[in-house]
Amino acid sequence: MIGTDEAVASAQDLANRDKVRDIVSRIDVVKQFEALGLNSSTALDRVNAMTQQEVNQIAGKIDSLPIGASDGGVLAIVGAM
């Protein structure tokens, strides 16, 4: 049986990975990636290959963006991939 802390951490890890995948899948971000020569499936492959620590770091940066932040801010964070 896993403890509460482990269950919460695991749920948060999954939520963070979903958050990064969702950002990478947004139409506006996909268009910006394509303008840079990167297709969306390659971007998703890169997210899937990231360590959990990398995913958590990017998810934290996404959370720190102000509401209504420009897409450039999202691209800059995800560009760290």
GUTI-139067 format. One line per 2 residues: number of its first residue (from 0); their letters; for each residue x, y, z of N, C-alpha, C, O, CB. Coordinates in pm, whole numbers, plus 50000, padded with zeros to 5 digits. Glycine has a CB too. Example, Ala and Ser with C-alpha at 12.3 -4.5 7.8 and 13.67 -1.06 7.14 Angstrom:
<recs>
0 = as = 51319,49431,50780,51230,49550,50780,51320,49670,50780,51424,49668,50846,51131,49553,50905 | 51285,49775,50708,51367,49894,50714,51290,50003,50787,51341,50114,50804,51408,49940,50572
</recs>
This chain:
<recs>
0 = mi = 50085,49882,50000,50000,50000,50000,50089,50124,50000,50190,50129,50070,49904,50000,50122 | 50051,50223,49921,50130,50346,49917,50074,50447,50016,49955,50445,50047,50134,50406,49774
2 = gt = 50161,50533,50064,50120,50635,50159,50053,50752,50090,50060,50766,49968,50239,50683,50240 | 49989,50835,50169,49920,50953,50116,50016,51045,50042,49983,51094,49934,49852,51029,50228
4 = de = 50134,51068,50099,50232,51156,50034,50270,51106,49896,50281,51183,49801,50357,51170,50121 | 50292,50976,49886,50328,50917,49757,50214,50929,49657,50238,50957,49539,50369,50771,49775
6 = av = 50093,50906,49702,49976,50914,49613,49958,51057,49563,49928,51078,49445,49850,50866,49686 | 49974,51155,49652,49959,51295,49614,50069,51334,49516,50042,51400,49416,49963,51386,49738
8 = as = 50193,51293,49543,50305,51325,49455,50283,51262,49317,50309,51326,49215,50438,51276,49516 | 50237,51139,49315,50212,51071,49189,50102,51140,49109,50115,51157,48988,50174,50926,49214
10 = aq = 49996,51180,49175,49886,51250,49109,49935,51385,49056,49896,51425,48946,49768,51270,49207 | 50018,51454,49132,50071,51583,49088,50164,51565,48969,50163,51646,48876,50145,51653,49204
12 = dl = 50245,51460,48972,50334,51432,48860,50253,51409,48732,50287,51462,48626,50422,51310,48890 | 50147,51332,48742,50062,51306,48625,49996,51435,48577,49988,51459,48457,49954,51202,48659
14 = an = 49948,51516,48670,49884,51643,48634,49985,51736,48564,49950,51803,48468,49826,51713,48761 | 50108,51738,48614,50210,51823,48552,50242,51777,48410,50256,51860,48320,50336,51824,48636
16 = rd = 50255,51646,48391,50284,51595,48257,50169,51627,48162,50191,51666,48048,50310,51442,48260 | 50046,51611,48210,49929,51646,48129,49928,51795,48094,49895,51833,47982,49800,51610,48203
18 = kv = 49966,51878,48191,49968,52023,48169,50067,52058,48058,50035,52139,47970,50006,52097,48299 | 50186,52000,48061,50286,52029,47959,50240,51975,47824,50255,52042,47722,50423,51968,47997
20 = rd = 50184,51856,47821,50131,51800,47695,50020,51889,47639,50015,51913,47518,50077,51656,47717 | 49932,51937,47727,49822,52024,47682,49875,52152,47619,49824,52197,47516,49729,52057,47799
22 = iv = 49976,52212,47681,50034,52334,47626,50095,52307,47489,50075,52384,47395,50140,52392,47722 | 50170,52199,47479,50237,52165,47353,50134,52134,47244,50164,52148,47125,50331,52045,47372
24 = sr = 50016,52092,47282,49913,52055,47185,49822,52171,47145,49740,52157,47055,49829,51944,47242 | 49837,52285,47212,49752,52400,47178,49777,52444,47034,49891,52444,46987,49776,52517,47275
26 = id = 49671,52480,46965,49680,52518,46824,49780,52631,46803,49862,52626,46712,49542,52559,46771 | 49774,52733,46888,49863,52847,46870,50010,52809,46892,50098,52860,46824,49824,52960,46966
28 = vv = 50035,52720,46986,50172,52676,47012,50219,52585,46899,50334,52594,46856,50181,52603,47148 | 50132,52498,46851,50166,52410,46738,50206,52494,46617,50304,52462,46550,50047,52316,46703
30 = kq = 50131,52600,46590,50163,52686,46476,50300,52751,46493,50376,52764,46397,50056,52794,46458 | 50331,52792,46614,50462,52853,46639,50573,52750,46624,50679,52781,46570,50466,52917,46779
32 = fe = 50550,52630,46672,50650,52524,46654,50673,52497,46506,50786,52486,46460,50605,52394,46726 | 50562,52487,46430,50573,52460,46287,50650,52570,46216,50726,52543,46123,50434,52445,46225
34 = al = 50632,52695,46260,50706,52807,46201,50856,52792,46226,50939,52844,46151,50656,52941,46257 | 50890,52720,46334,51030,52696,46368,51082,52563,46311,51196,52525,46335,51048,52698,46518
36 = gl = 50995,52493,46236,51035,52367,46174,51018,52245,46262,51076,52140,46233,51176,52376,46132 | 50939,52255,46368,50917,52143,46460,50770,52102,46452,50682,52185,46473,50957,52180,46607
38 = ns = 50743,51975,46421,50602,51934,46416,50553,51893,46553,50632,51865,46644,50583,51819,46316 | 50422,51889,46568,50362,51864,46700,50393,51724,46753,50408,51707,46874,50212,51883,46693
40 = st = 50403,51626,46666,50433,51491,46716,50575,51483,46771,50599,51412,46869,50414,51386,46603 | 50667,51555,46712,50803,51559,46764,50805,51629,46900,50875,51586,46992,50898,51630,46665
42 = al = 50729,51738,46912,50722,51810,47040,50665,51719,47149,50717,51716,47260,50635,51938,47026 | 50559,51645,47117,50501,51553,47215,50598,51440,47249,50605,51398,47365,50369,51495,47161
44 = dr = 50671,51392,47150,50774,51290,47178,50878,51343,47275,50925,51271,47364,50842,51245,47046 | 50914,51469,47259,51012,51529,47350,50957,51540,47491,51029,51516,47589,51055,51667,47299
46 = vn = 50830,51576,47503,50768,51582,47636,50767,51443,47698,50800,51427,47815,50624,51639,47628 | 50730,51344,47621,50724,51206,47673,50861,51154,47715,50870,51069,47803,50665,51114,47567
48 = am = 50967,51206,47653,51101,51162,47686,51162,51237,47805,51268,51199,47855,51191,51178,47566 | 51095,51342,47851,51148,51422,47961,51140,51346,48093,51052,51263,48114,51071,51554,47973
50 = tq = 51235,51376,48181,51228,51320,48315,51114,51389,48389,51068,51496,48349,51363,51336,48391 | 51070,51329,48498,50962,51391,48575,51007,51524,48634,50928,51618,48645,50916,51297,48688
52 = qe = 51134,51533,48670,51186,51658,48725,51179,51770,48620,51142,51883,48652,51332,51640,48773 | 51213,51739,48496,51205,51838,48388,51061,51881,48365,51032,52000,48349,51265,51781,48258
54 = vn = 50970,51784,48363,50828,51814,48345,50778,51903,48457,50708,52002,48432,50745,51684,48338 | 50813,51869,48581,50768,51948,48696,50822,52091,48689,50752,52186,48724,50812,51882,48827
56 = qi = 50945,52106,48642,51004,52238,48631,50930,52323,48528,50898,52439,48554,51153,52227,48594 | 50902,52267,48412,50830,52340,48309,50687,52369,48353,50636,52479,48330,50830,52262,48176
58 = ag = 50621,52273,48416,50485,52295,48465,50484,52410,48566,50390,52490,48566,50428,52167,48529 | 50584,52417,48650,50593,52527,48746,50609,52661,48678,50552,52761,48723,50708,52505,48841
60 = ki = 50685,52664,48570,50702,52789,48495,50571,52828,48426,50538,52946,48418,50814,52775,48391 | 50498,52730,48375,50369,52757,48313,50275,52818,48417,50203,52914,48389,50307,52628,48253
62 = ds = 50277,52762,48538,50191,52814,48645,50227,52956,48684,50142,53030,48734,50200,52724,48767 | 50353,52996,48662,50395,53129,48702,50362,53236,48599,50376,53355,48627,50542,53129,48729
64 = lp = 50319,53196,48479,50282,53294,48379,50157,53370,48424,50065,53310,48480,50257,53227,48242 | 50154,53500,48401,50033,53575,48434,49917,53531,48345,49938,53488,48232,50058,53726,48421
66 = ig = 49798,53543,48397,49680,53510,48319,49678,53600,48196,49699,53721,48206,49548,53526,48403 | 49654,53541,48081,49651,53618,47958,49789,53646,47903,49806,53732,47817,49580,53747,47981
68 = as = 49889,53573,47951,50025,53594,47901,50030,53564,47752,49952,53485,47700,50126,53505,47978 | 50122,53630,47686,50133,53610,47541,50175,53467,47511,50235,53399,47594,50233,53709,47480
70 = dg = 50142,53424,47393,50182,53291,47350,50334,53280,47344,50389,53171,47357,50120,53258,47214 | 50400,53393,47324,50545,53394,47322,50603,53349,47455,50707,53284,47459,50597,53533,47287
72 = gv = 50535,53384,47563,50580,53339,47695,50570,53190,47708,50660,53126,47762,50500,53405,47804 | 50462,53134,47661,50445,52988,47664,50550,52923,47576,50611,52823,47615,50303,52948,47619
74 = la = 50570,52977,47457,50668,52919,47366,50808,52926,47425,50886,52832,47409,50665,52989,47231 | 50841,53035,47492,50974,53048,47551,50997,52940,47657,51105,52882,47666,50992,53187,47612
76 = iv = 50895,52914,47737,50907,52811,47841,50916,52674,47778,51004,52595,47813,50788,52817,47939 | 50826,52645,47686,50826,52513,47624,50948,52498,47534,50993,52386,47511,50696,52492,47543
78 = ga = 51001,52608,47483,51120,52603,47399,51240,52547,47473,51337,52503,47411,51153,52741,47347 | 51232,52547,47605,51341,52489,47684,51349,52339,47666,51446,52276,47708,51322,52523,47832
80 = m = 51248,52281,47605,51248,52138,47581,51359,52105,47488,51378,51989,47453,51113,52090,47525
</recs>
